[in-house]
Amino acid sequence: MADAATDQEAQEPDEQRLSVVLAAGGTGGHLFPAEALSHVLQRRGVMVSLVTDLRAIEFTGGFPAEAIHAVPAATPSGRSLVDKIKAGFAIVRGVLAARKVLKDLDPDVVVGFGGYPTVPPLLAASLAKYATIVHEQNAVIGRANRFLSGRVDCIATGFAEVGGLGADMLAKCHHVGNPVRTAVTYAANAPFRPLEPGGHLRVLVFGGSQGARVMADVVPTAVQQLMPEELARITIVQQARVEDHNRVTSVYQRLGVRHEVSHFFDNLPEQMAAAQLVIARSGASTVAELGVIGRPSILVPLPGALDQDQMANALTLGAIGAATVIAQPDFTPKRLASELSLVLAEPDRLTAQAAAARTAGRPDAAERLADLVMMVARNE
């Protein structure tokens, strides 16, 4: 894959401002990189608008864009034929609505960030002959981006190698990395604090934007299996769903383990930087942030996905010795307790993993993606 050119310096505004439409919605995993790109483009004098879906519009209040538009979207993966037909009609309505928005905005390029909320605006842009880019955050291309890949001009990728692409699509690919939030780049300034022999270990546990029950089921029970001298050396900072909060907290209280449990951390990058070990899912944003901040991890990919994107993401860190990857069926209290005992006994492992993670980080990914967007917008 070709690497996009890097330009770290902010650019002077063009005589005639470029106009870029970003299409992102659904989860934070799609909105975060779009937000990071928007900040960079605006610093360069570009006019940025966001097109999102009706469900995500309530989460975009702080999104850095001059205008935000919502259009219908749906996932055509329902189990029944009726659901698929309804989704098809919603997509058609979304394409028509997006076409009107694009006609009014007349953008130089439309950039999509994956997920079905991006399908209507990217289809509308393709049909109207606007320049188009999709950014694929995962190490396996998602179904929406796969559907769009034959219709767009460029495919920007978060990973150097992306599965699921044919040879003709690979020719369109530019490896830029996964843009991360400003808070992540700030957090990356904090150096890793090595675990001293006999010292105290700070562990951060989270399971994505909605939490994960498996973390509440496994982590407290694993901690419970540690030896008393190990319990005295550990602090757990854990995200737990509201319905899991009391049972997680009660275990740590009974064990006398130092802990902080919350259903949401609004300073997650700071928490990640303060941790010496992270236990988490392996969404693209999480993997990118672990690399930029440079922290060791135990990654438990979300099971059940058709394309196994989270497993592919996790293995990029596992392959370089930056993470321990455990499939969910193997993520048992006994296995996790063994891993925790191992790092407490051999603290140099964490230091080596942190250094390896740093080598995978792309702190300039938003700048690199902005370079590609402006190149396509100018038809260079």
C-alpha positions, -999 to 999 in steps of 0.1 A, spaced: 0 0 0 12 35 -7 18 59 22 1 93 20 26 122 22 30 137 56 26 174 63 29 183 100 25 220 95 -8 238 95 -16 253 61 -26 287 51 -62 289 38 -67 286 1 -78 317 -19 -110 297 -26 -118 275 4 -120 238 -1 -152 222 10 -151 187 25 -181 166 36 -174 139 62 -198 109 65 -197 92 98 -222 78 123 -232 48 144 -204 43 170 -176 64 185 -152 42 165 -164 59 134 -170 94 148 -136 97 166 -114 96 135 -138 118 116 -136 143 144 -98 142 145 -96 148 107 -121 177 109 -99 195 135 -69 192 111 -88 203 80 -103 233 98 -68 244 109 -59 243 73 -87 266 63 -110 239 49 -148 242 52 -160 209 69 -196 196 70 -208 163 86 -234 140 73 -246 114 98 -275 92 105 -307 101 125 -297 80 155 -262 95 159 -272 131 155 -277 135 193 -240 125 199 -226 151 175 -232 183 194 -195 190 199 -184 178 165 -161 204 148 -181 212 117 -197 242 101 -229 223 95 -243 189 105 -269 171 85 -288 139 93 -301 115 66 -319 82 69 -298 50 70 -302 14 80 -284 -19 82 -297 -44 56 -288 -74 77 -321 -81 95 -331 -117 98 -364 -113 81 -371 -104 45 -394 -76 57 -366 -61 78 -343 -62 47 -369 -45 25 -375 -18 51 -337 -12 53 -335 -10 16 -362 17 15 -344 36 43 -312 36 23 -330 48 -8 -345 77 12 -311 84 26 -295 86 -8 -321 110 -20 -317 132 11 -279 131 9 -280 140 -28 -299 172 -19 -275 180 9 -245 175 -14 -261 196 -41 -264 225 -16 -228 220 -3 -211 212 -36 -181 197 -18 -147 191 -34 -145 156 -18 -167 134 4 -150 112 30 -167 82 46 -156 64 78 -174 30 75 -206 16 89 -239 17 72 -247 54 80 -220 63 54 -236 43 26 -263 68 16 -240 99 14 -212 80 -3 -236 64 -28 -251 99 -35 -217 114 -39 -206 86 -63 -238 90 -84 -233 128 -86 -196 123 -96 -181 140 -66 -146 128 -55 -148 102 -28 -127 85 -2 -135 59 24 -113 54 55 -112 18 68 -102 17 105 -100 -21 109 -75 -47 97 -103 -64 78 -125 -42 56 -160 -38 69 -191 -47 49 -202 -12 42 -167 -1 30 -164 -33 10 -197 -24 -7 -185 11 -15 -149 2 -24 -156 -2 -61 -173 31 -63 -148 54 -45 -117 71 -58 -94 62 -28 -93 39 2 -74 52 32 -65 25 57 -57 24 94 -35 -7 91 -7 -14 67 -24 -46 56 -62 -49 53 -79 -82 47 -109 -87 24 -97 -65 -5 -92 -77 -40 -62 -67 -61 -81 -40 -79 -90 -24 -46 -55 -26 -32 -44 -3 -60 -66 24 -45 -52 20 -9 -32 45 10 -20 36 45 -24 67 67 -31 51 101 -61 57 124 -67 93 135 -70 97 172 -86 124 194 -66 154 206 -69 140 241 -50 109 230 -21 129 216 -19 148 249 -20 116 268 8 102 247 32 128 263 30 108 295 59 83 296 53 47 306 59 41 343 78 8 346 65 -16 372 93 -19 398 101 -53 413 76 -57 442 59 -24 431 23 -15 426 5 -24 393 -23 -2 380 -47 -20 356 -73 -3 335 -103 -24 323 -129 -13 298 -151 -29 272 -160 -3 246 -185 26 247 -213 4 261 -191 -17 284 -188 -54 282 -204 -80 305 -175 -104 300 -152 -79 318 -175 -78 348 -178 -116 348 -141 -124 345 -119 -97 359 -132 -96 395 -132 -134 397 -97 -135 384 -84 -109 409 -101 -130 436 -78 -159 427 -46 -139 433 -24 -145 463 -28 -120 492 7 -105 486 -4 -100 449 -37 -84 459 -17 -58 480 2 -48 448 -27 -41 425 -52 -13 417 -81 -19 394 -97 9 374 -127 -6 357 -155 4 334 -186 -16 343 -222 -13 330 -247 2 354 -263 -32 360 -228 -47 368 -215 -19 390 -225 -32 424 -214 -68 419 -180 -57 406 -175 -32 433 -185 -56 461 -158 -81 451 -131 -56 452 -143 -42 485 -144 -76 501 -109 -84 489 -96 -50 501 -83 -42 466 -78 -6 457 -103 1 429 -123 27 410 -154 14 391 -175 36 369 -199 30 340 -182 57 320 -148 75 320 -148 108 302 -110 109 305 -103 75 291 -71 85 273 -57 99 306 -67 67 324 -49 47 297 -18 68 301 -18 63 338 -22 25 335 6 0 333 -17 -27 318 -49 -23 298 -75 -51 295 -99 -43 267 -117 -52 236 -98 -45 203 -118 -21 183 -98 -1 158 -98 31 180 -87 12 211 -58 -5 192 -48 29 176 -48 46 210 -28 18 227 -2 23 200 0 61 202 0 62 240 22 31 241 7 8 267 8 -30 272 -25 -48 269 -45 -79 272 -70 -78 243 -102 -98 241 -117 -94 206 -154 -92 203 -166 -126 192 -193 -134 166 -184 -108 139 -186 -122 104 -153 -107 94 -135 -111 128 -122 -75 125 -114 -72 162 -93 -103 162 -74 -90 132 -69 -57 149 -56 -74 181 -32 -96 162 -14 -66 148 -3 -58 183 1 -94 194 24 -101 165 49 -75 176 49 -84 213 28 -54 224 -3 -73 235 -15 -107 248 -45 -117 227 -70 -140 243 -101 -152 224 -132 -148 245 -138 -185 251 -103 -187 266 -107 -155 286 -114 -173 319 -107 -162 355 -80 -188 357 -63 -177 326 -65 -140 335 -52 -146 370 -23 -165 355 -15 -135 333 -17 -110 362 6 -132 383 31 -134 355 34 -97 350 36 -91 388 65 -116 389 82 -104 357 76 -67 355 101 -62 326 75 -78 304 53 -47 306 82 -24 298 90 -44 267 53 -45 256 49 -7 261 80 0 239 66 -24 212 32 -8 213 48 26 206 63 13 174 28 6 161 14 41 169 6 67 142 2 99 161 3 119 128 -25 98 112 -50 127 111 -24 149 93 -16 121 69 -53 116 61 -58 153 57 -29 153 32 -47 126 12 -81 144 14 -66 177 1 -47 159 -27 -79 143 -39 -100 175 -34 -75 194 -56 -74 165 -81 -36 163 -78 
